[in-house]
Amino acid sequence: MSERIIELRTENSRLKKEVQNLENKILSLVGMISLNSSGGSEGKNVLNEQLINLIISTKQQLNIVSPKIDKFYANEIKKLNEKGVAILIITNDRGAIPTEFQEVYDDLKATSGIMIINNPNVRYLLVFNLEEALYSGGSLVKEELEKSILIVTSIREATKLRKIAEIFSLMLPSFMRGK
């Protein structure tokens, strides 16, 4: 009988450790994906602040999907590029971009270290690096983001970031896609 009690205590201890490990894994995932609102009277600059923080914190490569980009964000992207960070932008064809943004497009296209890929199907905003991704409606235009009420999805989980990178890759020309 005492052997059985010892067995049960050992099994109980093992199960407690497994439950603790599972709880730790769940707790580590909390906060890895969050939804926020941006815009309106209470959160006027939420998305702009998150975008700037993501851009300036990028150390290796910044990937952007946006229908158009304004001068404010173009300057932030160029500052990051000057630090040696590779930047890959997927945006609409130049002719589909409103004329007031075409000069910014031309300036970014002519900047060494910034690669622009045209895709006529860009309808959303996605900015990501190796640590974080921000996804929302809209464009990388500061004033529009201030005025719009948008849902912002922030992702920091590694497996989801890899999935986002795969989706991003599908928007690239076939010769540029990773294998």
Secondary structure, 3 states (H helix, E strand, C coil): CHHHHHHHHHHHHHHHHHHHHHHHHHHHHCCCEEEEEEECCCECCHHHHHHHHHHHHCCCEEEEECCCECHHHHHHHHHHHHCCCEEEEEECCHHHCCHHHHHHHHHHHCCCCEEEEECCCCCCEEEECCCCEEEECCCECHHHHHHCCEEEEEECCHHHHHHHHHHHHHCCCHHHCCC
